[in-house]
């Protein structure tokens, strides 16, 4: 086991996504593993949390980049159905906050 000696680099799109979620009434916790965000809103009920994986879009297509060095994270996302989001609107849609 190693100690983290440096702050984890956060995705550039994470700040605006957190801001939008908080405006929509969600409580947001930043995680390092196995995904980026844990979110909850009172109307979801006690004990019902959702996880989100935030990726910064790249290129003209603005798609999320999947890194080969994140196999554990990829497995978690696929196993749990954790949404991968790149924009505030994608995050709100993934959580059912907007249609």
N, C-alpha and C positions, 0 to 999 in steps of 0.2 A: 504494500500500500504506500502510495506516495502522497506527500502534502502538496496542495496547490500553492505554488509560490507566486503566482501572478494572477491578476483578475482575469476571469474568463471573458473573452471578447464576445460581446453581444451582437446579434444581427442588427444592422442599421434600421430595419423596418420595425424592430421590436418596440421602440418608444412610441411611435404614432399608434401602433396597435393597442398598446396598454392604455394610452390616453383615451382612445375610442371606447374600449371596453369599460373603463371606469366611468366615462360619461353615460354609458348605457346602464350603469348600476351594478356592474360586476366588481367583485373583489379579485385582485390579481396578485399572484405570487410568482416571482421569477425563480426558476429552478436551474440547476446545472445539469442534472441527469434525472431521469432518462429523456426528458423533453424540456422545452423552454418555459412554458407557462402552465400554471394550475389556476383555474378560474372557478368562481362560484357566485351565484346571485341568490338572494333570499327566496325568490319564487321557484328556484330549482329544488328546494327542500334540503333539510339537514342531511349531511353526509353524501350529497350528490354533487360531485365535482367533475369538471371536464379538463382534459389536458389539451394543450395546443403546441404544435411545433412551428416555430417561426423561421422562415427562410427569407433571405434577401434576394429579390429577383435580379436576374442579370441578362444582359443581351437585349436584342430588339424584341424577342418574344416575351420577355419579362417572366420567364419560368423560374421556378425554384431550382437551385443547384443541389444535386444529390452528391454528397461527398463519399468517396470510398472508405475513408477512415472512420466512418460513423456507423459501422455495421450493427452495433448494439442498439443504437438509436433507431436505425431503420427497422430492426426486428421489433422493437417496442411499438413503433408507429403502426406497423402492419398488424401486429397481434392485437392491439387494443383499438384499432380504428381511429387513432388520434389524428385529427385534421392537420394538414400542413398548410399554413397560410402565409401569404406574402403581403397582404394589404389589410388595413382596418376593415374594409367592407367584407373581405373574405372571412375574417375572424368573426364578425357579427353574424354573417350568414351561417357559418359552421356551428354557431351556438344557438341558432334559431331566433336571434334578436331582431333580424330583419328578413323580409321575404326575398 
